[in-house]
Amino acid sequence: MLVLFLSFLTGFTLTYFAIPPIIHIARTKHLFDVPIARSSHQEQTPSLGGIAIFAGAIFSIVYWTPFGTSGKLQYILCALIILFLIGAKDDISPISPTKKIVGQVMAAAILVIKSDIRLDSFYGFMGIHQSLPEPVVLVLSIFTILVITNSFNLIDGINGLAGSIVCLIMVTLGTWFFVTGNDELATIAFATLGATVAFLKFNFTPAKIFMGDTGSLVLGLITAILTVRFITINADLPPLNPFRMTGGPVVAIGILIIPLYDTIRVFLTRAIRGGSPFIADRRHIHHLLIDGGKSHMEATATLVMVNMIIISLVFFFQDKLNMHLLILLELALISTFTLYLHERVKQLRRAN
């Protein structure tokens, strides 16, 4: 428990004291995120907060996680450095989506091949329990990591949202890893939590800095790593273990419901309308809340609360419903909420 507190404190302290100099340098060098038509902010704001998040989280992870018992940690760090470099380059001078995806695939491949952060089965989802062929494992694992990583990049659209969702997920997964005896993964979660909490001090309205692609990609990859490990470790726990979740994959989806659902919904909506899924627009769930009259902080608080409610329901019902009914419950709740927001925006537009 002490190590978790110290890892949180270390990540928090380094990030907290690193951000003011970064803001100063960004303003001096005119490294701003300039508002465009689909932006939800009006002021030019530095977007290099991810550098501080990366520094605080990585230092804390390396310092408090013993390499002697964490032989795979070096590969995790390699993957995170790749995404850090991609994100930093994109925040300073935008790069093409193709180059970003290639770099992300490289990072994911390192994790899957060298760190064994992989999904070897569907773990009962869709009735599939048996192990999958190696090529399928590689594709499924890399695809899962890419989806989770990019989902945080896509929800980073308003003040405090991505950071707050990450904090909720880190507390949830970090606590579960701790009670199940996986202290190394719990340390990663709480180090990341500390760095993100410090960043939020400067990201809440009025935002002094954004996390940028550097922060969203790094935090997304850490979340992907912990989520995959949650699913695999949960499957290996004895059936009578009080912390074993029935239907681990569906529980994981519930924990990440806001970023995952919003990413899939937006991509499908763009494709159905005949556009490219990768061209940004204002169809995200946080845009619906903003267009519906909410402030940034009200929208962030609403989405964090919705995610928290669904996590609570998933934990309550995970041993009472089979995983297919459970995912239907998750999708029904989040879909109903999204439809309500759509209707509210339509009513406001008709009224104006």
HELIX and SHEET records of a PDB file:
HELIX    1   1 LEU A    2  THR A   28  1                                  27    
HELIX    2   2 GLY A   49  TRP A   64  1                                  16    
HELIX    3   3 PHE A   67  THR A   69  5                                   3    
HELIX    4   4 LEU A   73  ILE A   92  1                                  20    
HELIX    5   5 PRO A   97  LYS A  114  1                                  18    
HELIX    6   6 PHE A  125  GLY A  127  5                                   3    
HELIX    7   7 GLU A  134  ILE A  155  1                                  22    
HELIX    8   8 LEU A  161  VAL A  179  1                                  19    
HELIX    9   9 ASP A  183  ASN A  203  1                                  21    
HELIX   10  10 GLY A  212  ASP A  236  1                                  25    
HELIX   11  11 GLY A  248  ILE A  255  1                                   8    
HELIX   12  12 ILE A  257  ILE A  272  1                                  16    
HELIX   13  13 ILE A  285  ASP A  291  1                                   7    
HELIX   14  14 HIS A  296  PHE A  317  1                                  22    
HELIX   15  15 MET A  323  ALA A  351  1                                  29    
SHEET    1   A 2 PHE A  32  ASP A  33  0                                        
SHEET    2   A 2 THR A  45  PRO A  46 -1                                        
END                                                                             
